[in-house]
Amino acid sequence: MTTYFTKDHEWISVEGDSATVGITDYAQAQLGDVVFVEVPPAGTAVAKGKEAAVVESVKAASDVYAPVSGTVTEANAALEADPALVNTAPEADGWFFKLTLSDPGELEGLMDDTAYKAFVAGL
């Protein structure tokens, strides 16, 4: 499994043509306490760089963008009951949705862990 990151602070873990998407620890820290998450239902087609989910915190509501294009296969139902999972485990149990990649070539240009850490350090 390989994990990539976007400049919009989403992460995507890829295994074969399947992937899991969420927001980074940096993003959840910037948002503060997450109070609501809207994730796309299974079957939704998402496009790279377009809005795919919404996260609301005590500070603001923010769009979550799809790191790549694909079809959602599973939404994280646990977030509906416990949106704070995004704060406590943003890169584990607080994932947003799983998808099937429509173009694995879109992964090129995303950052690896080292590059993302350098990007965040420069903010």
N, C-alpha and C positions, 0 to 999 in steps of 0.2 A: 504494500500500500504506500503510495506517495502522496504527500500533502503539499499543496500549493497555496499561495496567498495573493490577494489583490490589493491594490492601493486604496480600495474602499473598505479594507479590513474584513473581507470575507475569507474563509478558508475552505478548501475543497480537498477531501481525501479520495483518491482514485484507486480503484482496484479493477483492472480489466476495463470494461466499458460502463462500470457502475461507479457512482460517486456519492459522497455525503457532504453537505454544505452547512456552514454555520458562520457565526461572526467570531472574531478573534478576542482574546482576553483584553487586548488594548481597546478594542471597540466597546466591549461591555463596561470597562472601567470608565471610558469617556461618557457613556450613556448614564451611568448611575443605576439605581434600582429599577430593573425591568418589571413592568406591571402588566404588559399585554404583548402577545406575539401573534401575528396573523401569518400563517404559512400556506403555500399553495396546496390544494388537494391533489391526490394522485390523479394522473392523467393530464395535468396541466403542462402545456409546452412553454418552456422558458427560453429566453434568448439572451445570449451573452451581453452583459452590460445593461440589461433592462431590469426594471423592478420585478422582484420575485416574491418578496415578503415585506412585512412591516413590523417594526419593533417599537414599542412605546415604553418610555421610562418616565420617572418622575420629572426629568428635565425636558424631554422632547420626544417626538415621534420621528423615526427615521426609516427610509427605505433600505431594504437589503437587496443588492443586485446579484443576478445570476453570474457566477464566474465563467460559466460556459453555457452553451445551448444544450437543451435536452428535454426529456420528458420526465416529469416527477413521478416516481414510483411509490413514494411513501412520505407522508408528512409526519413530523414528530408530535403525536397526539399528547404526549406528556407535557408539552409546553402550554397547552390549553388549561390544564389543571394547575400547573406550577411554572409560570413564566420565569420565576427566579432561577430556574435551572440555567438560564443564560448567564446569570451572574456567578453561580457557584461552579458550573462546569461548562464554560462556553465552548471548549474544544473537545468535549466528550458527550455527556448525556444531554447537553443543551444544543445539540445539532438541530437544524431547522427542517431540512428535507433531503431525501435521497433522489437521485435521478439517473437515467440512462443517458450517456453522452451521445449527442448526435454527430459531433465532429471532434474527435480526440485531438486534432491539430490545434484546436483553440486553447489547449493547455500551454502551448508555447507562448512565451511572453508573460506568463504568470511567475511570481517570485517563489523561490524555495525558502526554507526556514531562515537560512543565513541572510539572504537578500532582504527578507521581510524585516528581520530584526534590525538590520542596518537602516532600512527605510524608516522604521518607527523611531530609531535613535536620532534621526535627523529631523523629526517633527518638532 
